[in-house]
Amino acid sequence: MNPFKKIVQLFGRLKEPFFGFLESVKTAKAGFRNGLEQTELDKKLVFSLAKSRWPNWRQLKYLKKYLSRGERLAVGSCLLVILLSSLFLGFRFYKTHLQIIPVAGGDYVEGVVGAVKYINPLYSSVSDLDNDIVRLVYSALFKRDAAAKLVNDLASGYEVGPDGKAYVIKIKTNAVWHSGGAVTADDVVFTFQAIKNIDYKSPLYASFTGVEIEKVDEQTVKFVLAEPYAAFLDLLTFGILPAELWSQIEPTAASLAELNLKPVGSGEYKFKSLVKDKAGNLRAYNLTRNNNYYGQPPYINTVSFKLFGSAQEAIAALNNNLIKGIGYLPAGNKNQLVAQDSLNLYNLTLPKISAVFFNAKANSALGDKKVRQALAYAIDKNKVIDEVLAGNGRAIDGPILPESFAYNAAVKKYNYDVVTSTSLLMSAGWKIVELKEEDIAKAKEDLTAKDQAVKTQAEANLAAGPGKWLMKNNNYLTIELTTVDNPEYSQAAQLIAAGWQAINVKTKINLVPANQIQSEVIRPRNFSALFYSEIAGADPDPYAFWHSSQIGQAGLNIADYANKEADKLLEEGRLTNDLKLRLEKYKKFQELIVEDEPAIFLYSPNYTYVQSKEIKGFGVTSIILPKDRFADVNQWHINTGKKIVW
């Protein structure tokens, strides 16, 4: 058969099924379209009858009738994952975005030892307690921050003249007195002139010799110095008095004014009340928050000072929850605190230098540098710190502390070394002699000798007593160590004396009451060796303590140290604002004084401040004076709230 005909016949047989298939597809498509139209009509009918397009719980219960077991399990698992994920994300958001914030309210009661006398910046510098309250009530041109750095307070800015003798200071325009009225340049001028007025008898008088003040305008003052002084701004931390109130009081009667106990200032807190006992003694002093403070107002409503006669009484009150803090905790009293887990003990660095000062005029043996150095090597500083301060302090090697920019870490160190100490004494001509009991007995007999030399030697032998002692030219190396009669100083003195006696130096301890140490010992230089502490200040300038012009009863150069090269370095160091130059001068000065060793620089104790853990927000790490523990008082808080931060 012809192949072409075969193809025609095959096509004829396939045509009918092919076109039948096409017709069925056409019919299916039409049915699908009709189904979609019907579905849309059904939806419209359902939506018209339903109140919501979302199924309710009543309707959802029929869902299981339309789902297989596997489908139900899958849906349930998905829902569980969604639920757990939502809970996790919600919790994480809460934890990462929730902020605990301070809320105003609450009262803080602090126990302090002492008496309140002058809440007046003209007089408060001689009392830590008065100074504490003055810090809260009054504002100053400058103040200390939490790290003891000098920052603006009432001052909004300042400029120093090119010659370093003029300081122009702008005063903030939003500062107001507790009684109302703006703080102006007139108040600053009045306060400074009151300090300079001898009739007020302010202890600050000597600090501003050769300094004058001028009013530039209502919010600007200008200080003019006779000569440049790099640390001048550090002096301007005294509180400013309201001229309107104090100008009505005669200078000679200022110390008797009622304003000394019921002050008006411009600080974070203002006077509220005071409490006296039946005998008229002041027992509590209460302050309340100043809501009109020009800076951030404090959170705590009231700050009260409860007065005690001793640290032990204050500790007992804290243990009984009668107070929420102690202004200062002596190192030896820490173990008396009962519930220490509920307390914060803040150990604040303080520029306090504890040293043994020598007086060669009272004891000629101390005029020899080798003897002074030998005595320095004989003291175990770390042992003193551990046993007297319970480790709450640091050993020092000179008059400038490590935190100062002028500190010289390379100065000579007098680490505990008995061998070196003994060697220095031997090279200075001292020899060890032994006094036995028979020598003492003979000395008693020789007291009646007609030969004055024999009698004098007998008296020296009896004063030394039995033992091995250092002698030179028939004179024993004997030192009387004088110090303040309190637990810290007396315990330290005993350890110092033990160290000296270990190198055969006869040592006696003389304890003097704290209220007599200045008048009977320091001013008249009535000592051969004095263990005492000095506050160095924020600026490293040690001029007041070591320049020869400060020798004598009116000066603070306790050791009467005189060195012309040291004097020159001190003079040059305080006359320039160039930190690099000052560093150079003070480094050389430290090398000189540590070599001369007119004093043994022992340690710098920390200042321990105690607060209940109820008080939050305390962030102070360093202070210059005890009052500086209130540097961030406007951040302290008792109450807290919660806030979501997006």
Secondary structure, DSSP 8 states (H G I E B T S, - for coil): --HHHHHHHHHHHHHHHHHHHHHHHHHHHHHHHHHHHHHHHHHHHHHHH-S-SS--HHHHTTHHHHS-HHHHHHHHHHHHHHHHHHHHHHHHHHHHHEEEEEES--EEEEEEES-----STTTGGG-HHHHHHHHHH--BSEEE-TTS-EEESSEEEEEE-TTS-EEEEEE-TT-B-TTSSB--HHHHHHHHHHHH-GGG--TTGGGGTTEEEEEEETTEEEEEESS--TTGGGGTTSB---HHHHTTS-GGGGGG-GGGTS----SSEEEEEEEE-TTS-EEEEEEEE-TT-SS---SSSEEEEEEESSHHHHHHHHHTTS-SEES---GGGGGG-S-GGGEEEEEEB--EEEEEEE-TTT-GGGGSHHHHHHHHHT--HHHHHHHHSTT-EEE--SSS-TTSTT--TTS------HHHHHHHHHHTT-EEEEE-HHHHHHHHHHTT-S-HHHHHHHHHHHHH-SEEEEEETTEE-EEEEEEESSHHHHHHHHHHHHHHHTTT-EEEEEEE-TTTIIIIIITTT--SEEEEEEE--SS---HHHHSGGG-STTSS-TT----HHHHHHHHHHHS---HHHHHHHHHHHHHHHHHH-SEEEEEEE-EEEEEETT-B-----B-SSGGGGGTTGGG-BSEEEEEE--
